[in-house]
Amino acid sequence: MFLRIVLIIGILFLIDIYAYRGMRALFSHRHLDFFRKLVLKTYWLIDVAFIIFAVAWVWYIRGSGAEDYVKYRQFYVIMGVFMLIFIPKASFFLFVILYDLKLLAIKIFRRVFTSYPGIKIPLGRLRYSLIIPLLGFVFAAYMFSITLYGLGYGRYNFEVEEVEIWYDDLPVNFDGYRIVHISDAHLGSFSKEEAVASGLSLINSLQPDMVVFSGDMVNNEAKEAEKFVPVFQQLRAPDGMYSVLGNHDMGDYRRWGTIDEKDSNIGRLVEVQTEMGFTMLLNAHEFIVRGNDSIMIAGVENWGVPPFEQYGDLEKALGENAAFPFKIIISHDPSHWREQIIPDTDIQLTLSGHTHGMQFGISNHLVNWSPVQYKYSEWSGLYNEGNQKLYVNRGFGYLSFPGRVGMPPEITLIVLRKSEVGSPKPEV
């Protein structure tokens, strides 16, 4: 752990130094001498000010006397300020690297072609233009602005993603069935109920038949969710609301005095979610009936690839009804889909969360990118493997970084559609 921290600090320092070099180059012209001195002095003053602020804020938190989960949330302020500084610097750093690669290419070009007297190259045109660092400076300013937006407003800007999923074997009475899927509320990150209430009122406006929550209601403790019970009780879904436990719900990121204390916290969280109106599917299943047709809705406790714990029991969740014709399962971690659900079952639809879309990236109709995709092959949106499908929700709340940059909080409306065998299905 110590070596990992040293490595991270080393990388951050390297980025800082390299970006500083770029600033010096950008303001190197003699007519910009005043701005160069101002920018370069301010550059390091920002770092010093952040360190002083972080130390002072930690001191304040430790002496505040607030409950542990409130202190946990207050630490987010440090992360927010850090990212507001780091993201623009890292953005500029990338352009500085491009600039240096350009200079290196010019040097190689000159050395190679000046050795051939018969070839005349207009070397005077190959000037050391600062257009790349200038573009980097503009892009860094843009990243600063959208990070600031993500901290102030983006984390509450709930976005509805509507997707139709087609199945040949969907029971006919469930054609057009509406499921609202949310995940990763992390209610301990919200200081006020109003922000959560605005997202939940949006859910009601979608008129769902069923509401599904795929885990991580809290950061660590059940008490984080208690004041939000009346807000969640306003949700309306005629076929009910179903929930599972995620990795944070299991309390694995907090020190407990005893195992019994940890188990008691999980038990209380189950009670709180039941009070909210959720049916907890803890390695269990229920049936939804419409006319002469029915579908199964199952759920597992958190199951993840190590180092995440594997509390989920797929066999127990399906029980004696594993051969039931049409099944939906809620499993917090999307890695469960490829590891167990695809090879061991014929479950048609899996609903997951967990990744948050890393709360940073690009999410629109043309581009869907986030650094988290280099860890999870399925991290946001709809995935297909034959007749088995997975939908990964990018999260309702936020964790650690108190904002969302390019990855707004998501409310998913899934509409199940019946397709005739052999008929073409619309592209997903």
N, C-alpha and C positions, 0 to 999 in steps of 0.2 A: 504493500500500500504506500509506504514511504517513497519507494523508488518511482511509483506511478505518479505521485504528487510532484516530485522533483522533475520528472519528464514533462508533465503538463506545464509547470511553471517555466521550464526551459523553452518549450515551444511558444508559449505566449510572449516571452521576452524576445525571442528571435523575430516573431511577427512584428513586435513593437519597434525593434531596432531597424528592421528592413523597411517598414512603413515610414519611419523617420528619415531614412536615406532618400526615399521617394519625395518626401516633402522638401528636403533640401534641394533636390534636383529641380522640382517644379518651380520653386521660387529663387532659382539661381541667377536670373537676369539682374544686372546691376540696377535697373530701374525699380526693381521689386525689393530692394534692400530692407526698407522699413517693414514690409509685410513678412519678409523672411524671418527677421528677428522676432516679430510679434508671434508668428505661427509656431516657430520652433521652440520659443520659451513656453508658450501656452501648451504645446504638445505634452511636455513633461509635467507641467503644473497640474494638468488634468489627472495624470496618473497618481501624483502625490496626493492630490485632493481626494481621489477615490480611496486610497489606502487609509488616509486619516478618517474619512467618513465611515468606511467599513469597520474599523476598529472601534470608533465611537458608537456606531449603531449596535455592534455586538455587546458592548459594555452596557448600553441602554437596555437591550433585550434581557440580558442576564439579571439585571436589577429591577426589572419592571414588575415582577410579582404576578405576571399573567399566567394563565394555564398553559401547559406544555403545547397544546395544539395551536394556541394563539402565537406563542413564541416561534413555532415552526413556520407559521405563515409570515411572521414579521421578518424572518431571514430572507424571504423572497425579495424584499426591497433591495438587498445587497446584490442579488443576482440580476434584478432588473436594471440597476444602474450600471453594473458591470457589462451587461449585454449592450446597453445603449452606447457604451464606449467602445467595446470590442468589435461589434459587428461592422461599424463603419471602417475601423482600422483594418480589419481582416479583408474587407472588400477592396480597400485601396491597396493593400499588400499584394493582392492577386494581379492588379494592373502594373505594379512596380516590377513584379517578376516578368511579366510580358515585355515591359520596357527594357529590362536587362537582357532578356533573350534576344530582343531586336538588336541591341548594341553588339552583343556577341556575334550575331549573324552578319552584321555589317563588317566587323573586324575580320571574320573568316573570309567574307566575300572579297574584301580588299586584298588580303594576303594571297589568296588563290589567283585572282585575275591580274594583279599587278606583276606577277611573275611571267606573264606572256606579253612581250612587247608588241606583238602584232595585233593584239586585241585592244581596242580603245573603249574604255568604260567611262561614262560621264560621272566620275566619282564625286564631283562637286554637288550633284543633286542628292547624294545620299547623306543628308544632314541628320544631325542628332535631334530630331523633332521631339518636342515634349507633349505631343498630342495624346499619347497613351497615358502618362501620368495625369494630364488634365482631365481626360475622360474618367480616370479612376477617382479623381477628386469629386467630380460631379456625381458619380455613382455612389461614392461614400456618403455624400450629402443626402442623396435619395434614400439610402439604406438607413441613415440616421432618422429621417422623417418617418419612414414606415415602421421602424422599430418603436419610435415614440408613439405613433398611432396605435400600434399593437399593444403597448403598455397601458395606454389611456382608454382606448375604446375597442380595439380589435378583439380583446378577450371576451367581450360581451356581445359581439356582433354575430348572433346566432344565424346560421345559414341552413336553409332546408335543401337537402339533396333528395330528389325524387327519382326512383328507379323502378322500372317494371322488370319482373323476373318471370320468365315463361317456362312452363313445365308441361310435358305431355301427360304425366301421371297425376297432375293436380286434380283433386276431386272437383267436380263441376260446380258444386255449390260454393266453392271458395274462389271462383274466378272473380277478380276484382277485390279480393280481400286486402285490407289496408293495415299494415303493421308499421308503427312508429318505433324506430330503434334509436336509443341513446346509450351512451357509455361514458365511463370515466368522469363522473360528476365532481369528484374531489371537493366535497362540500366544505371541508376545512379551509380551503383556499378562499372562500367567499366570506367577507366580513358582514355583508348585509343580504337580507332575503330578496330584495327588490330585483337584483340582477338575475337570480335563479327564477323568480316568478315570471319575468318577462319571457324567458325561454320556454317555460312550461305552458304559458298561455298560448304561445305559438303552436305547441303540440296540440292543444285542444282545438285550435282553429283548423287543423288538418283532419279532424273527425276520424281518428283511427278506430279500427275494430279491436286492436290489441296494442298494448305498449310493452316493449321489451327493453330491459336495462341489462347491459352485459358486463357489469362489474366495476369495482373501484368507486363505491359511493363516498368513501372517506379517504383521507390521507393515511391515518393511523388509528384513530380512536372513534368509537361509536358516538360519543358525545358531540362530535363535530356535526352530526346529521340531525340531532334532536330538535333544534330550533326550526328546521326546515320541514318538519312533519306536516304542519298545516298547509304549507305551500304545495307539497306533493299531493295532499288530499284533494286538491282542486282538479287533478287530472281525471279525465273521463274516457273510459274505453269499455264498451259493452261486454267484450269477451275477456276482460281482465288485464292486469298488469303483472309481468313476470320478471324476476330478477335472479342473478347469481352473485357469487362473491369473487372479487378479483384479488390480485396479489396484495394490494394495499389494504384491502378489507381484512385480510388474514392477520394483520398486525405484525408482519415480519420485519418492519423497518423501525421498530421502537423497542426499547429495553423494558421488559416486564419483570416485576418482582418475582413472580412464580408462573408456572404453566397454567395454574388455575385462573390467575388474573388475566392472562391472555385469552383463555377459553371463555371466560366470563365476558370479555369485551366483544368477542365474536357473537356470543349468544345475545348480548344486548343489541348489537347491530342488526341481527336478524329480527329482533323484536321491533326495532325502530322502523325498518323497512316494511314490516308487516303492518305497523300502524299507518304508514304512508299509503298503504293499499296494495302493496306488492305481494304476490305469491312467490315464496322463495323456493327455487328449484335447486336444492342441494343434493346433487346426484340423484335426481328424481325426474318424473315426468307427469304431465297432465294431458287431457284430451279436450280439444275444442270441437264442438258439434254444431253443424248447420244442416238442418233437414235430416236427410238420410246419410249425410257425409260427415267425416271427421278427420282431423289431423292431429298429430302428436306434437306437443311442445315440451322439450326436455332441457335440462340444464345441468352443468357440472360445476363444482367448485374449481378454483383456479388450478389450471394445468399448464405448466410452461416448461420450455427447454432449460436445463440447468444453466445458471445457478437458481432459477426460479423453481419453487417447490411444485410438486405434482400431487395436489390434494384431490383432483378430479378423478372420478371413477366412471368411465364411459359405460362399462358393462352394467354397473349398478344403476346408472341413470336410465338406461333403456329397459332394464329388468326383463321380464318375460315377454315384453312386446317389441323386441328388437326387429322382428319381421313385419312390424306394422307398415302399411303401404306408403304413407307420406309423413315424413318426420322433419321437424325443425329443431335445432339444438343451439343453446346459448353457451358459449365457451369464451371466457374473457380473452385469452391469449390466442392470436391467429395462428401461431405455430402449431397448435394442437390439430389444426385441420389437416396438414400434410403428414404429421407424425402418427396420428392415430385414426382420425375420423375417416379420411379417404381410404386407407388400407384395410381398416377393420370393420367399416360399416357402409351402408348405402344411404346414409342420411342426406336428404336432398339439399337442405339449406343450413348453413352455420352462420351465426351472428356473433361477431367479436369486436373488440376495441383495443385497448392497451397501448398502442403505439403513439397516440395523440398527434400523428403526423409530425412528431417531434416539436409541434407548435411553431415550426419554422419551415418555410419552403414556398412552393408555387402550386396553387390549386385552382385550375380553371378548366374550361372545355378543351383547351389546346394542350396544356402542360400540366402534369401531375408529378411533382418532384419534391423530395425532401431527403436530407442526409440519412434519415432513418431507414430508407430503402436499402442501404448497404448492410443493414443488420437483419431486416425482415423482408423476405421476398414478397409477402402479402402484407401491406401496411395501410392501405386506404382504398376504399371503393369495392367494386365487384370483381370477383375472380371465378373462373370456371374450370372444372376438371370433369369432362363428360357431363353427366346429369347432376353432379354434385357442385354446389356453388357456395361461395363464402362472401359475406359482406363485412368489411372492416370499417367501423365508424371512427372518425378521428377525434372524437371526444367532445363532451359537453362543457367540461371545466378546464382547469389548468393546474400544473404542478411545477414547483421549483422556480421556473421562469414565469413571472406574473404577467404574461402577455401572449399574444399569438401574432406571428408575423407571416402573412401569406397563407396561413392555415387556420381559418376561422372555426369557431366551435360549430359542431355539426348536429343537426337533427335530421335523421334519415326517414323518409317515407318510402316504404317498400310496398309495391302493389303486386300481388301474385296474379299471374295470368295463366289461363288454361289454353293450351294449343292442341290442335288435333294431330294425332300421330301421322307423320309423313308430310304435314303441311309446313311451309317455311315459317321460321320465327323471325321477328324483327331483331336486328343486330343490337347487342347490349353494349 
